[in-house]
Amino acid sequence: MSPRGVTTPDVRERLFAAAERVLEREGPGALTSRAITGEAGCAKGLLHAHFDGLDEFVAELVLDRFARVARHAEGLADRAGRDTVGANLLDVALALLASAGPTVAGLALARPAASARIRAALAGGAPGFGTVQDAVTAYLDAERRGGRVAEAADTAAAALALVGTLHHLLMTGGPDRTGERDRVARLVALLEAGLRPGGPSVAG
């Protein structure tokens, strides 16, 4: 997954952000190298100077957005004991919906060659849904040690329920995410009630 040339983070993010705007406005079918560079206001050959074609660019975009939310999720453990368990879970869930929204995540389905690159990178250890799930489990384990999650709670199952639902929403949702946010909020509330000491247990 290495670019053909050496690019600076600013150029990389500029192209990624431009691609997201094209996707949100016109959909995956409009995503071409010319559309991306035109949206970014840069030279037409810039994308191909740094990426080995559009499929590699798309794969790197998706992986970058997954890595961004994985970093966010890995900070969850530091928030143990602060705010509420539900608020912390909802924060990372909404971050995933925003950073790897349905339009971006759907690119993995729309471009088979990019999808193959993404699968290979994830299999090689690139951050993805598994990283987020592990981070949520670690956070819930920390909350359990602090007494805010029931001792008998199955934290791994709760993390799987949350991240699995997010994966489904990302791969099947559309650009209007209002309903998705509401559904995630309801799921988090249900999980929080089941994880709470003395509540209806999410037990192993």
Disulfide bonds with the S-S distance in Angstrom:
none
